[in-house]
Amino acid sequence: MATILKNHYVLAVPDAEATAQFFINVLGFKPVPVGDDGWRFVSKDNLLVMLGTCPNAIPPSQLGDHSYFAYLVVDDVDGYYSEIKAKDATTFSKPTNQPWGMREFGLATPDRHRIMIGQKIE
């Protein structure tokens, strides 16, 4: 059976450039050159997010729980939380130990896609 080597996420957003700037300036991603208008790619470590300008897509706020698109596991959840809060990121929970062995928090992109960030509790 094939091995998954990386994770790539594709998001439909109203303005790919504006959303890319959030990933770059708040979450610490780097821009990735792409030759197609209407698309912006950003990466951090082993993750790539492909942002496509889709002004007529259903807004994430209307998707309810389905607006979650990623669960990212990091090596310092409290440090990352502090970094992004200092940049005025919208979070909907603080780092909290969960019964499933993860310490995690949630955040929302400016478009209201939601991401969970977690760290395995040692």
MIDRENVO-14290 format. One record per residue (C-alpha): y, x, z; residue in three letters; residue number from 1. Coordinates in Angstrom, 3 decimals, padded with zeros to 6 digits. Layout:
<atom><y>Y</y><x>X</x><z>Z</z><rest>ALA</rest><nr>NUM</nr></atom>
...
***
This chain:
<atom><y>000.000</y><x>000.000</x><z>000.000</z><rest>MET</rest><nr>1</nr></atom>
<atom><y>003.556</y><x>001.222</x><z>-000.753</z><rest>ALA</rest><nr>2</nr></atom>
<atom><y>005.770</y><x>002.750</x><z>001.943</z><rest>THR</rest><nr>3</nr></atom>
<atom><y>009.290</y><x>001.380</x><z>002.533</z><rest>ILE</rest><nr>4</nr></atom>
<atom><y>011.604</y><x>004.388</x><z>002.405</z><rest>LEU</rest><nr>5</nr></atom>
<atom><y>015.050</y><x>002.868</x><z>003.118</z><rest>LYS</rest><nr>6</nr></atom>
<atom><y>016.812</y><x>-000.391</x><z>003.900</z><rest>ASN</rest><nr>7</nr></atom>
<atom><y>019.391</y><x>-001.850</x><z>001.539</z><rest>HIS</rest><nr>8</nr></atom>
<atom><y>021.229</y><x>-005.084</x><z>002.207</z><rest>TYR</rest><nr>9</nr></atom>
<atom><y>023.088</y><x>-007.180</x><z>-000.365</z><rest>VAL</rest><nr>10</nr></atom>
<atom><y>025.891</y><x>-009.455</x><z>000.814</z><rest>LEU</rest><nr>11</nr></atom>
<atom><y>027.920</y><x>-011.998</x><z>-001.127</z><rest>ALA</rest><nr>12</nr></atom>
<atom><y>031.493</y><x>-011.796</x><z>000.195</z><rest>VAL</rest><nr>13</nr></atom>
<atom><y>034.852</y><x>-013.240</x><z>-000.893</z><rest>PRO</rest><nr>14</nr></atom>
<atom><y>036.413</y><x>-009.772</x><z>-001.337</z><rest>ASP</rest><nr>15</nr></atom>
<atom><y>034.089</y><x>-006.753</x><z>-001.543</z><rest>ALA</rest><nr>16</nr></atom>
<atom><y>036.940</y><x>-004.260</x><z>-001.090</z><rest>GLU</rest><nr>17</nr></atom>
<atom><y>038.197</y><x>-005.891</x><z>002.124</z><rest>ALA</rest><nr>18</nr></atom>
<atom><y>034.700</y><x>-006.110</x><z>003.578</z><rest>THR</rest><nr>19</nr></atom>
<atom><y>033.964</y><x>-002.493</x><z>002.578</z><rest>ALA</rest><nr>20</nr></atom>
<atom><y>037.055</y><x>-001.391</x><z>004.495</z><rest>GLN</rest><nr>21</nr></atom>
<atom><y>035.686</y><x>-003.075</x><z>007.641</z><rest>PHE</rest><nr>22</nr></atom>
<atom><y>032.376</y><x>-001.225</x><z>007.293</z><rest>PHE</rest><nr>23</nr></atom>
<atom><y>034.211</y><x>002.058</x><z>006.671</z><rest>ILE</rest><nr>24</nr></atom>
<atom><y>037.058</y><x>001.816</x><z>009.194</z><rest>ASN</rest><nr>25</nr></atom>
<atom><y>035.335</y><x>-000.052</x><z>012.028</z><rest>VAL</rest><nr>26</nr></atom>
<atom><y>031.601</y><x>000.644</x><z>011.755</z><rest>LEU</rest><nr>27</nr></atom>
<atom><y>031.810</y><x>004.242</x><z>010.501</z><rest>GLY</rest><nr>28</nr></atom>
<atom><y>030.195</y><x>003.805</x><z>007.084</z><rest>PHE</rest><nr>29</nr></atom>
<atom><y>031.071</y><x>005.968</x><z>004.071</z><rest>LYS</rest><nr>30</nr></atom>
<atom><y>031.965</y><x>004.643</x><z>000.606</z><rest>PRO</rest><nr>31</nr></atom>
<atom><y>029.365</y><x>005.145</x><z>-002.124</z><rest>VAL</rest><nr>32</nr></atom>
<atom><y>030.642</y><x>005.363</x><z>-005.721</z><rest>PRO</rest><nr>33</nr></atom>
<atom><y>029.548</y><x>002.446</x><z>-007.882</z><rest>VAL</rest><nr>34</nr></atom>
<atom><y>030.572</y><x>001.820</x><z>-011.476</z><rest>GLY</rest><nr>35</nr></atom>
<atom><y>030.605</y><x>-001.971</x><z>-011.505</z><rest>ASP</rest><nr>36</nr></atom>
<atom><y>033.749</y><x>-004.019</x><z>-010.853</z><rest>ASP</rest><nr>37</nr></atom>
<atom><y>033.325</y><x>-006.568</x><z>-008.115</z><rest>GLY</rest><nr>38</nr></atom>
<atom><y>030.883</y><x>-004.414</x><z>-006.153</z><rest>TRP</rest><nr>39</nr></atom>
<atom><y>031.394</y><x>-001.943</x><z>-003.302</z><rest>ARG</rest><nr>40</nr></atom>
<atom><y>028.581</y><x>000.061</x><z>-001.697</z><rest>PHE</rest><nr>41</nr></atom>
<atom><y>028.812</y><x>001.602</x><z>001.772</z><rest>VAL</rest><nr>42</nr></atom>
<atom><y>026.287</y><x>003.712</x><z>003.657</z><rest>SER</rest><nr>43</nr></atom>
<atom><y>025.622</y><x>005.083</x><z>007.118</z><rest>LYS</rest><nr>44</nr></atom>
<atom><y>022.685</y><x>007.339</x><z>007.880</z><rest>ASP</rest><nr>45</nr></atom>
<atom><y>019.672</y><x>005.721</x><z>006.124</z><rest>ASN</rest><nr>46</nr></atom>
<atom><y>021.280</y><x>002.340</x><z>005.443</z><rest>LEU</rest><nr>47</nr></atom>
<atom><y>023.031</y><x>001.098</x><z>002.310</z><rest>LEU</rest><nr>48</nr></atom>
<atom><y>024.984</y><x>-002.178</x><z>002.142</z><rest>VAL</rest><nr>49</nr></atom>
<atom><y>025.828</y><x>-003.524</x><z>-001.307</z><rest>MET</rest><nr>50</nr></atom>
<atom><y>028.822</y><x>-005.866</x><z>-001.192</z><rest>LEU</rest><nr>51</nr></atom>
<atom><y>029.378</y><x>-008.197</x><z>-004.125</z><rest>GLY</rest><nr>52</nr></atom>
<atom><y>032.561</y><x>-010.198</x><z>-004.644</z><rest>THR</rest><nr>53</nr></atom>
<atom><y>031.406</y><x>-013.833</x><z>-004.803</z><rest>CYS</rest><nr>54</nr></atom>
<atom><y>034.391</y><x>-016.058</x><z>-003.960</z><rest>PRO</rest><nr>55</nr></atom>
<atom><y>032.380</y><x>-019.254</x><z>-004.523</z><rest>ASN</rest><nr>56</nr></atom>
<atom><y>029.424</y><x>-018.320</x><z>-002.278</z><rest>ALA</rest><nr>57</nr></atom>
<atom><y>028.700</y><x>-020.467</x><z>000.781</z><rest>ILE</rest><nr>58</nr></atom>
<atom><y>030.783</y><x>-019.029</x><z>003.648</z><rest>PRO</rest><nr>59</nr></atom>
<atom><y>028.628</y><x>-017.453</x><z>006.385</z><rest>PRO</rest><nr>60</nr></atom>
<atom><y>030.288</y><x>-019.739</x><z>008.955</z><rest>SER</rest><nr>61</nr></atom>
<atom><y>028.511</y><x>-022.646</x><z>007.219</z><rest>GLN</rest><nr>62</nr></atom>
<atom><y>025.117</y><x>-020.927</x><z>007.377</z><rest>LEU</rest><nr>63</nr></atom>
<atom><y>024.779</y><x>-021.171</x><z>011.171</z><rest>GLY</rest><nr>64</nr></atom>
<atom><y>022.031</y><x>-018.901</x><z>012.493</z><rest>ASP</rest><nr>65</nr></atom>
<atom><y>021.251</y><x>-017.834</x><z>008.925</z><rest>HIS</rest><nr>66</nr></atom>
<atom><y>024.435</y><x>-015.755</x><z>008.816</z><rest>SER</rest><nr>67</nr></atom>
<atom><y>022.501</y><x>-012.907</x><z>010.509</z><rest>TYR</rest><nr>68</nr></atom>
<atom><y>021.646</y><x>-010.325</x><z>007.894</z><rest>PHE</rest><nr>69</nr></atom>
<atom><y>020.668</y><x>-007.188</x><z>009.823</z><rest>ALA</rest><nr>70</nr></atom>
<atom><y>019.270</y><x>-005.790</x><z>013.040</z><rest>TYR</rest><nr>71</nr></atom>
<atom><y>020.237</y><x>-002.135</x><z>013.323</z><rest>LEU</rest><nr>72</nr></atom>
<atom><y>018.516</y><x>000.150</x><z>015.809</z><rest>VAL</rest><nr>73</nr></atom>
<atom><y>020.758</y><x>002.973</x><z>017.055</z><rest>VAL</rest><nr>74</nr></atom>
<atom><y>020.397</y><x>005.856</x><z>019.496</z><rest>ASP</rest><nr>75</nr></atom>
<atom><y>023.437</y><x>004.951</x><z>021.673</z><rest>ASP</rest><nr>76</nr></atom>
<atom><y>024.108</y><x>001.211</x><z>021.757</z><rest>VAL</rest><nr>77</nr></atom>
<atom><y>026.701</y><x>001.416</x><z>024.560</z><rest>ASP</rest><nr>78</nr></atom>
<atom><y>028.618</y><x>004.215</x><z>022.845</z><rest>GLY</rest><nr>79</nr></atom>
<atom><y>028.633</y><x>002.392</x><z>019.496</z><rest>TYR</rest><nr>80</nr></atom>
<atom><y>029.788</y><x>-000.803</x><z>021.206</z><rest>TYR</rest><nr>81</nr></atom>
<atom><y>032.689</y><x>001.065</x><z>022.838</z><rest>SER</rest><nr>82</nr></atom>
<atom><y>033.664</y><x>002.685</x><z>019.524</z><rest>GLU</rest><nr>83</nr></atom>
<atom><y>033.804</y><x>-000.544</x><z>017.551</z><rest>ILE</rest><nr>84</nr></atom>
<atom><y>035.481</y><x>-002.543</x><z>020.340</z><rest>LYS</rest><nr>85</nr></atom>
<atom><y>038.248</y><x>000.097</x><z>020.367</z><rest>ALA</rest><nr>86</nr></atom>
<atom><y>038.757</y><x>-000.797</x><z>016.676</z><rest>LYS</rest><nr>87</nr></atom>
<atom><y>039.032</y><x>-004.540</x><z>017.469</z><rest>ASP</rest><nr>88</nr></atom>
<atom><y>035.668</y><x>-005.558</x><z>016.019</z><rest>ALA</rest><nr>89</nr></atom>
<atom><y>034.636</y><x>-009.139</x><z>016.688</z><rest>THR</rest><nr>90</nr></atom>
<atom><y>031.615</y><x>-009.097</x><z>018.977</z><rest>THR</rest><nr>91</nr></atom>
<atom><y>029.831</y><x>-012.152</x><z>020.327</z><rest>PHE</rest><nr>92</nr></atom>
<atom><y>027.871</y><x>-010.411</x><z>023.054</z><rest>SER</rest><nr>93</nr></atom>
<atom><y>028.080</y><x>-007.253</x><z>025.143</z><rest>LYS</rest><nr>94</nr></atom>
<atom><y>025.215</y><x>-004.743</x><z>025.364</z><rest>PRO</rest><nr>95</nr></atom>
<atom><y>022.559</y><x>-006.501</x><z>027.421</z><rest>THR</rest><nr>96</nr></atom>
<atom><y>018.974</y><x>-005.608</x><z>028.305</z><rest>ASN</rest><nr>97</nr></atom>
<atom><y>016.607</y><x>-008.108</x><z>026.706</z><rest>GLN</rest><nr>98</nr></atom>
<atom><y>013.080</y><x>-009.016</x><z>027.836</z><rest>PRO</rest><nr>99</nr></atom>
<atom><y>011.689</y><x>-007.719</x><z>024.515</z><rest>TRP</rest><nr>100</nr></atom>
<atom><y>012.588</y><x>-004.135</x><z>025.494</z><rest>GLY</rest><nr>101</nr></atom>
<atom><y>015.860</y><x>-003.749</x><z>023.609</z><rest>MET</rest><nr>102</nr></atom>
<atom><y>019.444</y><x>-003.332</x><z>024.829</z><rest>ARG</rest><nr>103</nr></atom>
<atom><y>021.555</y><x>-005.090</x><z>022.204</z><rest>GLU</rest><nr>104</nr></atom>
<atom><y>024.831</y><x>-006.708</x><z>021.222</z><rest>PHE</rest><nr>105</nr></atom>
<atom><y>026.029</y><x>-008.794</x><z>018.305</z><rest>GLY</rest><nr>106</nr></atom>
<atom><y>029.031</y><x>-008.436</x><z>016.047</z><rest>LEU</rest><nr>107</nr></atom>
<atom><y>030.526</y><x>-010.295</x><z>013.113</z><rest>ALA</rest><nr>108</nr></atom>
<atom><y>032.022</y><x>-008.948</x><z>009.904</z><rest>THR</rest><nr>109</nr></atom>
<atom><y>035.415</y><x>-010.324</x><z>008.849</z><rest>PRO</rest><nr>110</nr></atom>
<atom><y>033.470</y><x>-012.690</x><z>006.563</z><rest>ASP</rest><nr>111</nr></atom>
<atom><y>031.421</y><x>-013.851</x><z>009.588</z><rest>ARG</rest><nr>112</nr></atom>
<atom><y>028.089</y><x>-012.326</x><z>008.596</z><rest>HIS</rest><nr>113</nr></atom>
<atom><y>026.420</y><x>-011.395</x><z>011.872</z><rest>ARG</rest><nr>114</nr></atom>
<atom><y>024.691</y><x>-008.129</x><z>012.787</z><rest>ILE</rest><nr>115</nr></atom>
<atom><y>022.668</y><x>-007.297</x><z>015.877</z><rest>MET</rest><nr>116</nr></atom>
<atom><y>022.783</y><x>-003.709</x><z>017.134</z><rest>ILE</rest><nr>117</nr></atom>
<atom><y>020.035</y><x>-002.571</x><z>019.488</z><rest>GLY</rest><nr>118</nr></atom>
<atom><y>018.499</y><x>000.397</x><z>021.261</z><rest>GLN</rest><nr>119</nr></atom>
<atom><y>014.995</y><x>000.604</x><z>022.671</z><rest>LYS</rest><nr>120</nr></atom>
<atom><y>015.056</y><x>000.630</x><z>026.459</z><rest>ILE</rest><nr>121</nr></atom>
<atom><y>013.268</y><x>003.782</x><z>027.629</z><rest>GLU</rest><nr>122</nr></atom>
***
